[in-house]
Amino acid sequence: MKCIIIEDEILARKSLEKLCSKESELNLIGSFEDAKEALQFMSKEAVELIFLDIELPSMSGLQFLEAVPYMPEVIVTSGNKNYAFEAFEYEVADFLIKPIKSSRFKKGIEKASSQQSRLSAVSKASAEREVYIKADRRMVRVPFEDIFFLESVGDYVKVVSTDESYMIHGTLSSIDERLAHPRFIKVHRKYIVNMDKISDVEDNSVMLGDKVIPMSRAQRPIFLRSVNILKG
């Protein structure tokens, strides 16, 4: 697991770094004394596990958990056991009291690894059926079976579903990579279509209901290799 340490006490931080170096399943990619620096790092790097102190100078550990762009596994490290109740409200994997013993550290890693495996299985099952789209401070669940097509519109991608359309900031290529679903295929530099919604195919277009989607000459051979064709 790629992990980082957020701990302002230098001795405690060095101790955690040493404990991490002894665990083959851990890859320590960052060690910070300031939570704001860790936030900046996480905006650019994927982190799977955080060792997090609660009492930090510019931002507390709990404030950090409110601000993280995504939630990896978290093991709280603190000299004050009174923080345990608040920490577990954030579904942290474990709460370790400083100074941390090696045997207790190993148990924390086992808990984090087990929780990560369970959540990965849940995430994989979800990724096979649906996406969640941010819309007006909400996360709207959209089953793949309801999506007709995705269209590149400037700096955004429009997702057209049965009931509604949604705008997502990003490129069509980046959204395609994140979808990674076998029933969605790119037919044009501006369009990805749900193959289950196609009713008709012509030389340079596909029909989805009453919507005509252009198909580029470059994508046509790829599309034809992806479908089962019975020639009369």
Buried (B, 14 or more C-beta within 10 A) or exposed (E): BBBBBBBBBEEBBEBBBEBBEEBEEBEBBBBBBBBBEBBEBBEEEEBBBBBBBBBBEEBBBBEBBEEBEEEBBBBBBBEEEEBBEBBEEBEBBBBBBBEBEEEEBEEBBEBBBEBBEEBEEEEEEEBEEBBEBEBEEEEBEBEBEBBBBBBBEEEBBBBBBEEEEBBBEEEBEEBBEEBEBEBBBBBBEBBBBBBEBBEEBEEEBBBBEEBEBEBBEEBBEEBEEEEEEEEE
